[in-house]
């Protein structure tokens, strides 16, 4: 199961790299980044509704949604930020430079989230080797972005 999951995550990473160029083209054709983000999220909402229907899952109840902590709703706003940022950054930085910067941000934040148990996650300790790996990724990002 774990190897399949790892391959699925790698495929997800490849798809994330495709988002920036796709959204950039969409923004050019629709009149701007906000229009492109709106269409992207509308398509995603329709796809999720179809998936929910296909698997026979119940739609979330209003009371359940109201009980969700306020900070959880930030997830949707984070998605909007990421889409809009990719539309603005990919044409200027290129896909590889954009992605390596995203990865550095993800790893640095992921380290902090694990270290302090953010968002209700288990606390995980890191070694000096883990931190050295993070530093090497950041140094690699500088080499990728630096022209």
N, C-alpha and C positions, 0 to 999 in steps of 0.2 A: 504493500500500500504506500509506503513512504517513497519509493522510487517513482511511482506514478504521480504522487503529489508534487514531488520535486520537479518532474517534467512539466506538470500543469502550471506550476509557478513560473518556470522558465518561459513557457509559451505565453503566459500572462505578461511577463516582462517584455517580450517581443511585441505583443499587441499594444502595450503602453507606449513603446517607442513609435508605433505607427500612428498613435492618436494625434500627436503634434502636427505632423504634416497633413493628416486628414482634416483636422479642425482648421488649420490655416487655409487650406483650399476652400473649405466650407465657408469660412469667414469672408474670403474674397468674393465668393459667389452670392452670399446672402446679405452683404452690406456691413458686416462688422463682427467682432468677436462675441458680443452679447447675443446677437441673432444666431450665430453658430452654436454657442453653448446652449441656448434655448432649444434648438432643434435636436442637438445631441441628447439632452436630458429627456426630451419628449420621446425620442426613439427608444431610449433606455427604459422609460416608464412603460411604454407599450410592450416592449420585450419582457419586462418583469411581470407585467399583468398577464401576458400570454403564458409565461412559465408557471406562474402561480396557479393559473387555471389548469394547465396541463398536469401539474403534479397533485392537483386536488387540495391544495392548501387553503385554509381559510384566510380571508383578507383580515389584516389586523383590525381589532375592534377599537373604537374611539377611546374607550376607557383605558385599554392597554397602552395606546399611544400617549394618552395624557399622563400616564404613570411613569413614562420614560423620563429620566433626569434631563434637565434642560441642556446640559453640555453634550448629550448624545445627539441632539438635533444639529450640532455643528458639523456632523459628518457630511450632510448635504451641502453645506456652505463650503466646506473644504473641497469638495468635488468641483463646485463652481470656480473657486479660486484656481485650482490646478488646471482646469480646462482653459480658463481665460489667460493664465500665465503661459501655458504652452502655445497658445495662438500668438501671443506677443513675442515670446522668446525664440521659438524654433526658427522663424525666418531670419532672425538676427544672429543667433548663436550657432545654428545648425542642430540637427537631431542628436548627434553624438555628444556635443558639448552640453546641450540641454539635459540629456538623459544622465550624464555623469554628475551634473550638478544636483539633479533630483535624487540620485542614488546617495550622494554625500549627505544631503539633507535627511533622507530616509534613515540612513545608518546612524547618523549623529543623534537624531531624535529617538530612533529605536533603542539606542544604547541608554539614553536618559530615561525613556519610558520603562525599559526593563529594570534598570538600576533602582528606580524609585517606585516601581509598581504602579505606574500611572494608569488611569482608567480602569482600575480594579484588577489589573494583571498581577501575576505572581512576581515577586522581587527576584531578580537574577543577578548574581555577582559576576563580574568580569575580571579577567586576568590582565596582566601587563601585555601579554601577547595579543589579547583581543583588542586592547587599545592601540597597540602598534599596528595591527591590521587596519583599524579605522584610520589611523594617521596615514598609512600607505595609500589607502583609497583616496583620501583627500589630496595627497601629493600627486597621485595619478590624475585626479581631476584637474589640477593646476596644469599639468602637462598636456592634457587633452584640450583644455580651453585656451591656453596660451598660444597665440599665433606666432 
